[in-house]
Amino acid sequence: MKAIRRFTVRTVLPEPLRPLEELVLNLRWSWHHETLDLFHDVDPTLWDEVRQDPVRLLGEVDPERLELLARDRRFLRRLHDTADDLRDYLNEPRWYQSLADGPRAVAYFSPEYGITAALPQYSGGLGILAGDHLKTASDMGVPIIGVGLLYRHGYFSQSLSPDGWQLERYPPIDPNGLPLTLLRDENADPVGISIGLPQGRDLHAQVWLARVGRVPQLLLDSDVEVNDQPARDITDRLYGGGGDHRLLQEMLLGIGGVRAIRAYCRISGHAEPEVFHTNEGHAGFLGLERIRELISDEGLGFDEALEATRAGTVFTTHTPVPAGIDRFPRELVRRYFGGANEDHDVPVERILELGAEDYPDGDPTVFNMAVMGMRLAQRVNGVSTLHGEVSREMFGGLWGGFDRAEVPIGSITNGVHAGTWVGREILELASREVPSVVEAGQGWEKVRDVSEREMWRVRRVLRERLVQSARTRLGESWRTRGAGEAETAWIDEALDPDVLTIGFARRVPSYKRLTLMMRDPERLRAILLDPDRPVQIVIAGKAHPADEGGKRLIQAIVRFADAEDVRHRVVFLPDYDIALGRLLVQGCDVWLNTPLRPLEACGTSGMKAALNGALNLSVRDGWWDEWHDGQNGWAIPSADGLAGPDRRDALEAAALYELLEDHVSAMFYDRDASGLPRRWLEMVKHTIATLGPKVLATRMLRDYVTECYTPAASSARAMGADGYAGARSLAAWKQRIRKAWPGVAVEHVETQGEESPHVGTRLPVRVVVDLGGLEPSDVTVEVAHGRVDETDAIAEPSYLELTRPEPAGDGRLRYAGEVPLVRSGAFGYSVRVVPRHEMLADRAEMGLVAVPPPPHGMTNGDLR
Ligand SMILES: *Cc1c(COP(=O)(O)O)cnc(C)c1O
């Protein structure tokens, strides 16, 4: 019989064990080994049965066992020590507390979070990154408040059918059975959030509070009784439904999220955020809510509120894959934000403008969440150097007149949280050399001092753990697929703890090319079965439930791995999640990645593997394009732009096989007299020592704090001071500039001495401009100069600002200056006028520029 309601009954702990509850309710346990050890010792067998989920552990542990522990003095001492350690961790000053001018608080919005396998609220890299961001903020004392949704069915768990087809299950989640508490007000009543919907309806939500170390995380949940069933189902699944459903989720996340923050800060006394960080477009509506607040609370106009909001907003874009970007039909947005639900302060037409693709190649029928995110944020970044470039190209239309290089989208390369991803044995090795290696994220270079024998021993421990665990998982998977006892006996011998182990695990969108390694199955088979230098591959990954193509790729892999001759050397492990990911990145010797360049924005799994001493074997894309140095792994040459898709796959697969045969396995099996692969270990140590400091999320967060959060807070303060005088004047100024801009022109440019230019001389330039009624202080007039290519483009221009204009008649102005000629070769220059205001974060911010009429710029012959 099926239960009509389900709930979780919480154990009442004996008084002496009460601190256990405090420990469980703070997710710091997910990356704190001593706390996990303590949970393990509560009931070692049960701990494995509940898959290391402490809430389930306490829910299912035998009360007699608890009574026993409540009298166990040694256990109690450890319990108190661990609880004291947590309190110290929560209260002592950390890195951020030594800074002077950082924001008082930062709100971080993300549609998904990967914190622990016990909270399956993530689908892939975006969520894992968000989880690592919060954990690292906690370690560094950065005052972040995380905001998200609580999905009642999370993301699916994956299994396989007998013929290798992906099956999805959405196990229901009872928030009472999770390490969450309901946010309650002063009277202990649950806090209710609501947002308006069409036809005068409201969508209600409650708010769950998770504690990620020092960081509070607010999760909105629409499954409350005041909602009708469709409304209750809005937060049912991550990336589940189509247009309407998705839009409603995002309205709740953005608009409801801001309201939840206001409630939380009021109740807890937490500082109000000065900066809002939008992790990908999904949460973009938060900007609209803040505009609405400013209009109603501060009496600002829409444009003034927009300036104030933008100043304190950071937007991070995460993918160059168009399908990864949220786009809604404009009509849908009009339906939900217009009509009876229209807020007269935030007119739907203004909202539509913010998300409009009103640039060449844009689609006039869609509302683009990333585009809105960029218009609502004064600071925008991609997630690796290469992705920054790709994003400037992709979104350059928003800053029309500027060269791609000047599009104001920067980049901060992602990083990973060491405490979560690095094997305990590696952490112990590292902290033997440097005690502060984990907490401070520093000192990884000392790993060079670890002996090679010691490093090899630890690498084997981790590989062996992966092999053991893979066998267990493989056995479970085969039984689920209907195999009997006799058919699974071989699994006890599957994989080998001494064989070169390659890991490949990721979501399965087509650009990740799950099956590239199988392009030539016979060649792969020969590599796996090489009698002297065998190779084994462990594969995992989930396809989006609606992605039939992805499921076919998984099926192809599973069928290949089912074959009797190779099944001990290649395995597909179902249900890729944080727990499996940890096991893989720690246990593999080589981390393989074969995306279609440049579609991998960053990729983080290879960083996790590198921190554990795995060598990367990857197409130069994302972070690997930036940090591959020839000694930390191998770059698979990309045939990007050289060949059609099929030919390209063939070329890249052939290069992959060649690297595997001639370099990777050759080096792994090249042993000295004592059995150590010296050259391999040299690369391992080099990898940890040099990549360690770069790929850590501590580096990433420091970059966000110094390059984004702190400048954004300072811009926001400049806007807000004196009753938002800054926002008011900036909005008025921009309006004046936009109106006058069509009249701004560079009318005349003249130089002398172009006939015989020499290095070391100066080129005098005189310019006549019409400012169309603007003041000289409203603009910068500048000469862009530098080397030119065959098309006369100035590749990396330097700028000389021209000052002190003189009247040139008819309201025109004459500017003059001298361009230094510092290098020989083809040289060119041009002149332009751009708006200038101290509150602009970038000269391209408004997308306005005036240049001389064509042919502009002048090229000279060689400079001597
Ligand atoms: C790290 C991680 C990802 C993201 O990895 P990519 O390299 O960006 O594909 C996805 N899922 C899980 C479970 C992870 O641990």
The ligand as an SDF file (V2000), in Angstrom:
LIG
                    3D

 15 15  0  0  0  0  0  0  0  0999 V2000
   33.0280   18.7330  -10.8260 C   0  0  0  0  0  0  0  0  0  0  0  0
   31.7420   18.1110  -11.1760 C   0  0  0  0  0  0  0  0  0  0  0  0
   31.0670   18.4860  -12.3470 C   0  0  0  0  0  0  0  0  0  0  0  0
   31.6110   19.5170  -13.3060 C   0  0  0  0  0  0  0  0  0  0  0  0
   32.6880   18.9830  -14.0020 O   0  0  0  0  0  0  0  0  0  0  0  0
   33.0980   19.5380  -15.4530 P   0  0  0  0  0  0  0  0  0  0  0  0
   34.5260   19.2340  -15.5690 O   0  0  0  0  0  0  0  0  0  0  0  0
   32.8530   21.0050  -15.4340 O   0  0  0  0  0  0  0  0  0  0  0  0
   32.2770   18.8190  -16.4330 O   0  0  0  0  0  0  0  0  0  0  0  0
   29.8580   17.8880  -12.6340 C   0  0  0  0  0  0  0  0  0  0  0  0
   29.3260   16.9620  -11.8080 N   0  0  0  0  0  0  0  0  0  0  0  0
   29.9460   16.5650  -10.6900 C   0  0  0  0  0  0  0  0  0  0  0  0
   29.3120   15.5480   -9.8140 C   0  0  0  0  0  0  0  0  0  0  0  0
   31.1780   17.1260  -10.3330 C   0  0  0  0  0  0  0  0  0  0  0  0
   31.7790   16.7490   -9.2070 O   0  0  0  0  0  0  0  0  0  0  0  0
  1  2  1  0
  2  3  1  0
  2 14  2  0
  3  4  1  0
  3 10  2  0
  4  5  1  0
  5  6  1  0
  6  7  2  0
  6  8  1  0
  6  9  1  0
 10 11  1  0
 11 12  2  0
 12 13  1  0
 12 14  1  0
 14 15  1  0
M  END
$$$$
